[in-house]
């Protein structure tokens, strides 16, 4: 039986402002990428999401980012490696406080936004993220794009490297994500997202932006929490995966 994890970016609010429907999404996903305060999130939000996730048996992951609240972590930044490593460790440690208070733990790390895409190719920035993870916990799995520098360096450092796919993002022929600023970068048709989810889980393949079929083999499938209608879409994806004989199970 095919086994896959469903993850979503959660806790992406700040103060009175909330972007994601954390409560409802936590009834569907198996892993929660919780914002750690650098691109979104604040202490109260982090605590609330950790408590909800722990109560529902959802695995908690730290979604680390460049320090960019104004740009939601999606703006390109140049951060010195030593500073970035410290900031990654800081974010993991902050979330760990709330995860442990809820009776759980931070079980993996996933970069967000611009940092996620940067560490696909940038050896120095990827190395800084890995160093930051090692500072926090030398056994934490790292979630990222297949073939990325991040996962290569994580594996080399002895960290579990876990591959991830996106049903609602367009792919290049090289297996990277089409930048959000380009037309068609985000797949908005719900049925297309559902079909792509099943294809990624069952065959490890997806149609790239050019129309070419490419291989994207992943252990975890991301469902973006800020997508309009995200909760209903996540439920549809879950139902279709189960109907296709896929078992939904966290990787950590």
C-alpha positions in Angstrom: 0.0 0.0 0.0 1.2 3.5 -0.9 1.8 5.6 2.2 1.9 9.4 2.2 1.9 12.3 4.7 -0.4 15.3 4.2 1.2 18.5 5.5 -0.1 22.1 5.7 1.4 25.4 6.6 -0.5 26.5 9.8 -0.3 29.2 12.4 0.2 31.8 9.7 -1.4 34.6 11.6 -0.2 37.5 13.7 -2.0 39.2 16.6 -5.7 39.5 15.7 -5.1 38.6 12.0 -5.5 35.0 11.0 -4.7 33.6 7.5 -5.3 29.9 7.9 -8.2 27.8 9.4 -6.0 25.9 11.7 -8.7 24.1 13.6 -10.4 22.6 10.5 -7.2 21.8 8.6 -5.9 19.9 11.7 -8.8 17.6 11.3 -7.5 16.5 7.9 -3.7 16.7 7.7 -1.2 14.4 9.4 1.6 17.0 9.8 1.5 20.7 10.6 4.2 23.1 9.5 3.8 25.7 12.2 5.1 29.3 11.5 7.7 30.2 14.1 7.3 34.0 14.1 9.7 35.1 11.4 7.3 35.1 8.4 4.1 34.7 10.4 3.0 33.5 13.8 3.4 34.9 17.3 3.8 33.2 20.7 0.1 32.9 21.4 -0.6 31.5 17.9 2.2 29.0 18.2 1.0 27.8 21.5 -2.6 27.5 20.3 -1.7 25.5 17.2 0.6 23.2 19.1 -2.1 22.5 21.6 -4.6 21.8 18.8 -2.2 19.6 16.9 -1.2 17.6 20.0 -4.8 17.0 20.9 -5.6 15.7 17.5 -2.5 13.6 17.1 -1.0 15.7 14.3 2.8 15.8 14.0 4.3 19.2 14.7 7.0 20.6 12.4 8.9 23.9 12.6 8.4 26.1 9.5 11.5 28.3 9.5 11.9 31.4 7.4 13.9 34.4 6.7 13.1 37.2 9.1 10.4 38.9 6.9 7.0 39.5 8.5 6.2 42.3 6.1 6.9 40.1 3.0 5.5 36.9 4.5 8.9 35.3 4.0 8.5 35.3 0.2 11.1 38.1 -0.6 14.6 37.2 -1.6 17.1 38.0 1.2 20.8 37.6 1.7 21.6 36.5 5.2 25.1 35.7 6.4 25.3 31.9 6.9 26.2 32.1 10.6 23.3 34.5 11.3 20.9 32.3 9.3 22.0 29.1 11.2 21.4 30.9 14.5 18.0 32.2 13.4 16.9 28.7 12.2 17.9 27.2 15.6 16.1 30.0 17.4 12.9 29.4 15.6 13.0 25.7 16.2 13.7 26.3 19.9 10.8 28.7 20.3 8.3 26.3 18.8 9.7 23.4 20.9 8.7 25.3 24.1 5.1 25.3 23.1 5.1 21.8 21.6 6.5 20.3 24.8 4.0 22.3 26.9 1.3 20.6 24.8 2.7 17.2 25.5 4.3 16.8 22.0 7.6 17.8 20.4 8.9 19.4 17.2 9.4 16.4 15.0 10.8 17.9 11.8 11.8 21.1 10.1 10.7 22.7 6.8 11.9 26.0 5.3 9.3 28.5 4.1 8.9 30.6 1.0 12.0 32.3 -0.3 14.2 30.3 2.0 12.6 27.0 0.7 13.3 27.9 -2.9 16.8 29.3 -2.2 18.1 26.2 -0.6 17.1 24.1 -3.6 20.3 25.4 -5.4 22.3 27.5 -2.9 24.9 25.4 -1.2 25.8 28.1 1.4 22.3 28.9 2.5 21.3 25.2 2.5 24.3 24.5 4.7 23.3 27.2 7.1 19.8 25.7 7.5 21.3 22.3 8.2 23.7 23.8 10.7 20.8 25.5 12.4 18.8 22.2 12.6 21.9 20.5 14.1 22.2 23.2 16.7 18.6 22.6 17.8 18.4 18.8 17.5 20.9 16.5 15.6 18.2 14.0 14.9 15.4 16.2 13.3 14.2 15.2 9.9 14.3 17.9 7.2 11.5 18.3 4.7 12.3 19.7 1.2 12.2 19.4 -2.5 13.6 16.2 -4.1 17.1 16.7 -5.4 17.6 19.9 -3.5 20.9 21.0 -2.0 19.1 21.1 1.4 18.2 17.4 1.4 21.6 16.4 0.1 23.4 18.3 2.9 21.0 17.1 5.5 21.5 13.5 4.6 25.3 14.1 4.5 25.0 15.5 8.1 23.1 12.4 9.3 19.7 14.1 9.3 16.7 12.2 7.8 16.0 13.9 4.5 12.3 13.7 3.6 11.0 14.5 0.1 8.0 16.7 -0.5 5.6 17.4 -3.4 3.1 20.2 -4.1 -0.3 19.5 -5.8 -1.2 23.2 -6.2 2.1 24.5 -7.5 3.4 24.3 -11.1 6.7 22.5 -11.8 9.5 23.3 -14.2 10.9 20.5 -16.3 13.8 20.2 -13.8 11.4 19.4 -11.0 11.6 22.8 -9.2 8.7 25.1 -8.5 7.7 27.8 -11.0 8.3 31.1 -9.2 5.1 32.6 -7.8 5.4 35.8 -9.9 4.9 33.9 -13.1 1.5 33.1 -14.7 0.2 29.7 -13.8 2.6 29.2 -10.9 -0.3 28.3 -8.6 -2.8 25.6 -9.7 -6.2 27.1 -8.8 -8.6 24.5 -10.2 -9.7 22.3 -7.3 -10.3 19.2 -9.4 -6.8 19.6 -11.0 -5.3 19.8 -7.5 -7.1 16.6 -6.5 -6.1 14.7 -9.6 -2.5 15.9 -9.2 -2.5 14.8 -5.6 -3.5 11.2 -6.5 -1.0 11.1 -9.3 1.8 12.3 -7.2 1.0 9.8 -4.4 0.3 6.8 -6.6 2.7 7.2 -9.6 5.2 9.8 -8.3 4.6 11.8 -11.5 3.1 15.2 -12.4 2.7 17.2 -15.6 5.1 20.2 -15.6 4.2 23.7 -16.7 5.5 22.9 -20.2 3.2 19.9 -20.5 6.0 17.4 -20.0 5.5 14.5 -17.5 8.2 14.5 -14.8 9.0 12.3 -11.9 8.4 13.8 -8.4 8.6 11.0 -5.8 7.7 12.3 -2.4 6.9 11.0 1.1 4.9 14.1 2.0 2.3 16.2 0.1 1.8 19.8 0.9 -1.6 21.4 1.0 -1.3 25.2 1.3 -3.4 26.5 4.1 -3.7 30.0 2.5 -5.4 28.7 -0.6 -9.1 29.9 -1.0 -11.3 27.0 0.1 -8.3 25.2 1.6 -10.3 23.1 4.1 -12.8 21.7 1.6 -10.0 21.1 -0.9 -8.0 19.2 1.7 -10.9 17.1 2.6 -11.5 16.2 -1.1 -7.8 15.4 -1.5 -7.9 13.1 1.5 -11.0 11.3 0.4 -9.7 10.7 -3.1 -6.3 9.4 -1.8 -8.0 7.0 0.5 -10.3 5.9 -2.3 -7.2 5.2 -4.4 -5.8 2.9 -1.7 -3.4 5.4 -0.2 -2.7 5.3 3.5 -2.3 8.7 5.2 0.4 8.6 7.8 2.9 11.1 9.2 6.5 10.5 8.3 7.8 11.6 11.7 
